[in-house]
Amino acid sequence: MDLSTSAEAKTAAGCPFHQAAGYSPQFREPIFGELAALRRECPVFLDEASGQWIVTRYEDIVAIFQDRERISSANASDPLDPLPSDVYRIMREGHFKAEPILANCDTDKHTRVREVLTRLMNPRAFQKLEPDIRRLVGEALDRLEGREEVDLMADFCYELPARVLFVLMGIPDADMQAVKAWSSAFAGLSFSPAPPAEQVECARQMVDYWHYCEALVERRQREPGDDFTSQLLALRNGDDAVISMNEVKTAVYTLLFGGHETTTNQLANAFHALLTNRSAWESICADPALIPGAIEEAFRFAGAVVNFRRRTKTAITLGDVTIPANADILVSFASANRDEAVFPDPDRFDPKRANARRHLTLGNGAHFCLGAPLARLEMKVALEEFVRRFPGVRLKPGTEMDYASSLVFRVPVAVPVTLRGEAAGIV
């Protein structure tokens, strides 16, 4: 793959912008057919409506994520459209001080902070949470007993990952609703289109969220416990060269959102994919050892992260298209994860797919998701316990999936099911 900076390269004559007329990066089910056509006919193009360069092929996206010299992640969390001036005023007056440290940082600071966080966020550390995860999953399933119909999003997936994260970070369950509301404000301000009045309200909530994280860190500084925040402060040991106090607060602020919101959506998407492809659901009921592979296929087939953003530092060439310097790029994970050059028969959900783990939903390269092992563990435990308790679960007849409007996430509004349907072939 050539990611050159040749000034001689020209925009591909065979890919006029009008070929992508009608394209919108907001997630909706028909997007997969549109993306397949774009991969064939116009794999890299300028979306004039948004000003983003859209990249659709797997190998091009991997090349972008691997190139930290010419590609920046500084815009990863930026809103697509300019925000009202009142948003910045509210944040300034509210002393909102979150700073780039992870997804939207590609300096030496990112390397330093990530190395510190990895000492606490790794498979061995997360594995210690499995008993708590099984307890929390069991309690969530207990709340479903005796009900004929439930919404898996609202009644099972919505709170579970947050409750796991609360155990990790030492946060009381009483704060659940506030944290989930703040997380919605975070997503609404950065990743979803919203009217100005709604953006202003999101800004107020973001200030409240920041103050909550500040208070949590300061409380753990006075009264340390056996939780992530306390352990991070212990690693800091008063040394800004390791990680500063504001970086600690920003890490809590960032992880408290990213550590559960995406997993909530991914778990709901996995349920929908498995239940829509009934033979796949019945296969994991008959043999739970297939669950880890089914999870990876759900990440690929119905990934909760559909797009991500990058910016060029210099002009780059992808195939025969040149993207200029200082240009915003939208990489389509939804497209890459169904690229037929990598995943044969990509529109088929196959829980035994040999290379499903090559999906890009969790990122790639230096910014690969820190919480990936925890997300995988949560989903594994959730599905293991669910198939044991409710193997006959089925999508409610006539269900048509609706998704929240989002540039970055695939967010099911609801996953309505009947819990005691016939479990064909399951004893």
Buried (B, 14 or more C-beta within 10 A) or exposed (E): EEBBBEEEBEBBEEBEEEEBEEBEBBBEEEBBEBBBEBBEEBBBBBBEEBEBBBBBBBBBBBBBBBBBEBBBBBBBBBBBEEBBEBBEEBBEEBEBEBBBBBBBBBBEBBEBBBEBBEEBBEEEBBEEBEEBBBEBBEEBBEEBEEEEEBBBBBBBBBBBBBBBBBBBBBBEEEBBEEBBEBBBBBBBBBBBBBEEEBBBBBBBBBBBBBEBBBEBBEBBBEEBEEBBBBBBBEBBEEEEEBBBBBBBBBBBBBBBBBBBBBBBBBBBBBBBBBBBBEEBBBBBBBEBEBBBBBBBBBBBBBBBBBBBBBBBBEBBBBBBBBBEEEBBBBBBBBBBBBBEEBBEEBEEBBBEBEEBBBBBBBBBBEBEBBBBBBBBBBBBBBBBBBBEBBBBBBBBEEBEBEBBBBBBBBBBEBBBBBBEBEBEEEE
